[in-house]
Amino acid sequence: NLTVPERKALRLVVLCLALLGGAGLFLGLPNPVYQLPPLVLLFPAGLATLARIMPTARGVFFSGWLCAAVGNGTCLYWVSIPMHDYGLVPWPLTLPAVIALGAYLGLYGGLFSLSYRLFRERLPFAAALLLVCPLWAAIETAKEYLFTGFPWGSPALAFVAWPEWIQAAS
């Protein structure tokens, strides 16, 4: 059990990590502000860190969801433009749709954080580290195909701007 000041401090740390991870996803992927592909690595690092510091499984899932919802919500700002221009949705109504889409995609981040936490608790560090990459790939694949799929916003897409970094994948 945490004291009240410890809970407040933990909430502040969670908020900062969620914002940092979300900003990393936004700044690593193409956006109108600035793109630096390695910054996208702040997103999975933020999810993993949140999974390690939260004391409860519920807190792990919620903090992972928050980080992913912030990141995906900011990356999907552009969804409001075709909604308005082609769907004739008024601008004020496009914002809740983008927030809802970010919140839905945040579930995958929460799932990753929770799964990573379960691996870390039950397996030696080296084994958990080896399972993190396939876990990430499985969750990204699920995001791409489940419920009609959503292929946008994958952190792997950040490095398309730097083909020399992804040449080894070919």
Secondary structure, 3 states (H helix, E strand, C coil): CCCHHHHHHHHHHHHHHHHHHHHHHHHHCCCCCCCCHHHHHHHHHHHHHHHHHCCCHHHHHHHHHHHHHHHHHHHCHHHHHHHHHCCCCCHHHHHHHHHHHHHHHHHHHHHHHHHHHHHHHHCCHHHHHHHHHHHHHHHHHHHHHHHHCCCCCCHHHHHHHCHHHHHHHC
